[in-house]
Amino acid sequence: MIATLGDAKDMIIVMHSTASPQQIESVVERVNTMGYRPHVSQGEETTIIGVIGHSSPEQLAPLEFLPGVDHMVQVTKPYKLGSRDFRPMDSLVPVDGITFGGETVVVIAGPCSIESEEQLWETATEVKAAGATVLRAGAFKPRTSPYSFQGLGNAGLEMLDRVRKELGLAVVTEVLTPDHVDLVAEHVDMLQIGARNMQNFSLLQEVGRSGHPALLKRGMSATVEELLMSAEYILANGNDKIILCERGIRTFESATRFTLDISAVPVLKQLTHLPVIVDPSHATGKWMFVPAVAKAGIAAGADGLIVEVHPRPAEALSDGPQSLRFDRFRTLMSDLQRLAAAVGRRL
């Protein structure tokens, strides 16, 4: 009974597998009238209703006796909507006809930043031919130095829009500020929240309100729980189309740019229902290590990769040392085909 559930602030209502749509809606309406926020998760066998924002389980006791309710469960983790308590099954996140989180391993590839229309088209054509289904390219680039190349801005967004429409590639690019969310979403299929913005809570809330698919990168000094709490900001604002990205964390090691936390992949897969991908390019900072780390990510259970590819890495205006040439990317994709099959996935 609910009285034994302690002092949790959030609860989950598990509906009977035979509960009718009317019974589910009745419970949702009752939660609303009590002043709490209901979040519905529809599974294949049952429906779960998260109750967010209540102060004591005793207040919710009457809900357990509503028609169609099977039982109620305490949410013990600080992240509620992203936890497997709320949604035990894996979430599938659709992005322009591509699904993250299913049997297929999704490869996102492209240049760190858009440098010219010619460079973008050349790279997009090549990565698509090699088997990538999502194009990555930065229109706005947050850089450590204010004197480094900052991207082409709005002109870059327009280039991305033309490429996605003519080549049929889904497109992801980074959004830096809350007031740019609507603008960027008009031109791309997925919004990227970079490592430096993982705890930009105003940005996270605006991305949540947009409802647009979001790629959330782990901050370079963030814990797994902090990453999940950032995802919770997006979820709590009504957007459940989130893909998490492990991109390396800052450690004492200097042999690579960052240290890829490969254990974060299975840990996240256990804690959350959200898809998880790996960024071997930013993690290593050196192209020669990218293929091995990419393979390790897939072997660990990642749902996809985001890889930097450039036609002429030595001439790149940003992140050239970690970018693969076209021929090296083709080789990697061929290797990943065999690896994915070996772990029961496909590319």
C-alpha positions in Angstrom: 0.0 0.0 0.0 1.1 3.6 -0.6 1.3 4.3 3.1 4.6 2.3 3.3 6.3 4.2 0.6 8.0 6.8 2.8 8.4 10.5 2.2 9.1 10.5 -1.6 8.3 13.7 -3.4 7.3 11.9 -6.7 5.3 8.8 -7.4 4.4 6.6 -10.3 0.9 5.2 -11.0 1.0 1.8 -12.8 -2.2 1.1 -14.7 -3.7 -2.3 -15.2 -2.8 -3.8 -18.6 -6.5 -3.9 -19.3 -7.1 -0.2 -18.3 -9.2 1.6 -20.9 -8.2 5.0 -22.5 -11.1 6.5 -20.5 -9.7 5.2 -17.2 -6.2 6.5 -18.0 -7.6 9.9 -18.9 -9.7 9.9 -15.7 -6.6 9.4 -13.6 -4.7 12.1 -15.5 -7.5 14.5 -14.9 -7.6 13.7 -11.2 -3.9 14.3 -10.9 -4.3 17.7 -12.6 -7.2 18.7 -10.3 -5.0 17.9 -7.3 -2.5 20.4 -8.5 0.2 18.0 -9.6 1.8 17.4 -13.1 1.0 14.1 -14.8 3.4 12.6 -17.3 2.1 9.6 -19.3 4.3 6.9 -20.6 2.5 4.4 -22.9 4.2 1.0 -23.1 3.3 -2.1 -25.1 1.7 -3.8 -22.1 0.8 -1.1 -19.7 0.6 2.6 -19.1 2.6 4.5 -16.4 1.6 7.9 -15.1 4.3 9.9 -13.3 3.0 12.3 -10.6 5.4 15.2 -10.3 5.5 17.8 -7.5 3.6 16.4 -4.5 4.8 16.7 -1.0 3.7 13.4 0.7 2.5 10.0 -0.4 -0.6 10.2 1.8 -2.0 13.0 -0.4 -2.0 10.6 -3.3 -3.5 7.6 -1.5 -7.0 8.0 -3.0 -5.5 7.6 -6.5 -4.6 4.0 -5.9 -8.3 3.1 -5.7 -9.4 4.6 -9.0 -10.7 2.3 -11.7 -7.9 0.9 -13.9 -5.0 1.6 -11.3 -2.9 -1.5 -10.5 -0.5 -0.1 -8.0 1.7 2.9 -7.1 5.5 3.0 -6.9 7.9 5.4 -5.2 10.5 7.2 -7.4 13.7 7.1 -5.4 16.0 8.9 -7.9 16.4 12.6 -8.1 15.8 12.4 -11.9 12.3 11.2 -12.3 11.1 11.2 -15.9 14.4 9.9 -17.2 14.6 7.0 -14.8 13.7 3.4 -15.6 11.3 3.6 -12.6 9.2 5.8 -14.8 9.7 4.0 -18.0 11.2 0.5 -17.7 11.5 -0.1 -21.5 13.9 1.6 -23.8 12.7 4.8 -25.4 12.9 5.1 -29.2 13.6 8.6 -30.4 12.6 9.4 -34.0 14.5 12.0 -35.9 13.3 12.6 -39.4 12.5 8.9 -40.0 15.6 7.7 -38.2 15.2 5.9 -34.9 17.7 6.2 -32.0 17.5 3.4 -29.4 16.4 0.5 -31.5 18.3 -2.4 -33.1 20.1 0.0 -35.6 23.3 1.8 -34.6 23.0 5.3 -35.9 26.1 7.1 -37.2 26.2 10.9 -37.2 29.1 12.3 -39.2 30.4 15.6 -40.6 32.7 18.5 -40.0 33.1 20.3 -36.7 32.0 23.5 -38.3 30.6 24.8 -41.6 33.4 26.6 -43.4 31.9 27.0 -46.8 29.0 25.7 -48.9 31.5 23.7 -51.0 33.1 22.1 -47.9 29.6 21.2 -46.5 28.3 19.7 -49.6 31.5 17.7 -50.3 31.4 16.2 -46.8 27.7 15.6 -46.7 27.8 13.7 -50.0 30.7 11.5 -48.8 29.4 10.6 -45.4 26.0 9.7 -46.8 27.7 7.4 -49.4 29.6 5.8 -46.6 26.4 5.0 -44.7 25.9 7.8 -42.2 22.3 8.9 -41.9 22.7 12.1 -39.9 24.9 15.1 -40.8 26.6 17.0 -38.1 28.0 20.5 -38.7 28.3 23.6 -36.5 26.8 26.9 -37.6 27.5 28.5 -34.3 30.7 27.4 -32.6 31.5 28.0 -28.9 35.3 28.2 -28.6 37.7 28.4 -25.7 39.5 31.4 -27.4 37.5 34.4 -28.5 39.9 34.7 -31.4 39.1 31.3 -32.8 36.7 30.7 -35.7 33.1 31.0 -34.3 31.2 29.6 -37.3 29.1 31.1 -40.1 26.0 31.7 -38.0 22.7 32.2 -39.9 24.4 31.6 -43.3 25.5 28.2 -42.0 22.0 27.3 -40.9 20.7 28.1 -44.4 23.4 25.9 -46.0 22.4 23.1 -43.7 18.7 23.5 -44.6 19.5 23.2 -48.3 21.7 20.1 -47.8 19.1 18.2 -45.8 16.4 18.9 -48.3 18.4 18.0 -51.4 20.4 15.0 -50.0 17.7 13.6 -47.7 20.0 13.6 -44.7 18.8 14.4 -41.2 20.8 17.3 -39.7 22.0 18.2 -36.2 23.8 21.4 -35.1 24.5 23.1 -31.8 22.2 25.8 -30.3 23.9 28.1 -27.9 21.3 30.4 -26.4 17.6 30.1 -25.5 16.6 32.9 -27.9 18.2 30.9 -30.8 16.2 27.7 -30.2 13.3 28.5 -32.5 15.6 29.8 -35.2 17.9 26.8 -35.2 15.0 24.3 -35.0 13.5 25.8 -38.3 16.6 24.6 -40.2 17.7 21.3 -38.5 16.1 18.0 -37.4 17.9 17.8 -34.0 19.3 20.4 -31.6 22.7 19.7 -30.0 23.4 21.0 -26.5 27.1 21.0 -26.2 29.2 20.0 -23.2 29.8 23.6 -22.1 26.0 24.2 -22.1 25.0 21.0 -20.3 24.0 23.0 -17.3 22.6 26.1 -19.1 19.2 25.5 -17.5 17.5 28.3 -19.3 18.6 26.7 -22.6 17.5 23.3 -21.5 14.1 24.6 -20.5 13.6 26.3 -23.9 14.7 23.1 -25.8 12.2 21.3 -23.6 9.4 23.6 -24.6 10.3 23.4 -28.3 9.5 19.7 -28.5 12.4 19.4 -31.0 14.7 16.3 -30.8 17.7 17.1 -28.7 21.2 15.7 -28.5 22.5 16.4 -25.0 26.3 16.1 -24.4 27.8 15.3 -21.1 29.9 18.1 -19.6 33.6 17.6 -19.4 33.5 17.6 -15.6 29.9 16.3 -15.1 28.9 13.1 -13.3 26.4 10.7 -14.8 23.8 11.9 -12.4 24.4 15.5 -13.3 23.9 14.6 -17.0 20.6 12.9 -16.2 19.4 15.8 -14.1 20.1 18.1 -17.1 18.0 15.7 -19.3 15.3 16.0 -16.6 15.0 19.8 -17.3 14.1 19.0 -20.9 11.8 16.2 -20.0 10.0 18.2 -17.3 9.2 20.8 -20.0 7.4 18.4 -22.1 10.1 17.0 -24.5 11.0 13.3 -24.3 12.9 13.2 -27.6 16.4 13.2 -26.0 19.6 11.4 -27.0 22.4 11.4 -24.4 26.0 11.6 -25.5 29.2 10.5 -23.7 32.0 12.6 -25.2 34.8 12.2 -22.7 35.6 13.8 -19.3 38.5 15.8 -18.0 41.0 13.7 -16.1 44.8 14.0 -15.3 45.5 12.0 -18.5 47.1 14.1 -21.3 47.7 11.5 -24.0 44.2 12.2 -25.3 42.1 15.4 -25.3 39.7 13.9 -22.8 39.1 10.5 -21.3 36.2 8.6 -22.8 34.2 7.1 -19.9 33.3 3.9 -21.7 31.7 2.6 -18.5 29.2 5.5 -18.7 27.5 3.7 -21.6 26.3 0.6 -19.7 25.7 2.6 -16.5 23.4 5.0 -18.4 21.7 2.2 -20.2 20.9 0.7 -16.7 19.7 4.0 -15.1 17.7 5.6 -18.0 15.5 4.6 -20.8 17.0 7.3 -23.1 19.2 6.4 -26.0 23.0 6.8 -25.5 25.6 7.6 -28.1 29.4 8.1 -28.0 31.6 10.9 -29.4 35.0 9.3 -30.1 36.3 12.4 -31.9 36.1 14.9 -28.9 37.0 12.2 -26.5 40.4 11.4 -28.0 41.2 14.6 -29.9 43.3 12.6 -32.3 42.1 11.0 -35.5 44.2 7.9 -35.1 42.4 6.8 -31.9 38.9 7.5 -33.2 38.2 4.2 -34.9 39.2 2.1 -31.9 37.2 4.2 -29.5 34.2 4.2 -31.8 34.3 0.4 -31.9 34.6 0.3 -28.1 31.5 2.4 -27.8 29.4 0.1 -30.0 30.7 -3.0 -28.1 29.7 -1.3 -24.8 26.1 -0.9 -26.0 26.0 2.6 -27.5 23.0 3.3 -29.7 25.1 5.4 -32.1 28.2 7.5 -32.8 28.9 11.1 -33.7 32.2 11.3 -35.7 34.0 14.3 -37.1 34.9 14.0 -40.8 36.5 16.7 -43.0 37.7 16.6 -46.6 41.1 18.1 -45.7 41.6 18.0 -41.9 45.0 19.8 -42.1 43.1 22.9 -43.4 40.1 22.7 -41.0 39.3 25.9 -39.2 38.3 23.9 -36.0 39.2 20.4 -34.7 41.2 19.3 -37.6 43.5 16.9 -35.6 40.5 14.8 -34.5 38.7 14.7 -37.9 38.8 11.6 -40.2 39.6 11.9 -43.9 36.9 10.5 -46.2 38.9 7.3 -46.9 39.4 6.6 -43.2 35.8 7.2 -42.5 34.8 4.7 -45.2 37.1 2.1 -43.6 35.6 2.8 -40.2 32.1 2.3 -41.5 33.0 -1.0 -43.1 34.6 -2.2 -39.8 31.5 -1.1 -37.8 29.2 -3.1 -40.1 30.9 -6.3 -38.9 31.2 -5.2 -35.3 27.5 -4.3 -35.1 26.5 -7.7 -36.4 28.7 -9.4 -33.9 26.9 -7.7 -31.0 23.4 -8.3 -32.4 22.9 -4.9 -34.0 23.0 -3.4 -37.4 24.5 -0.2 -38.8 
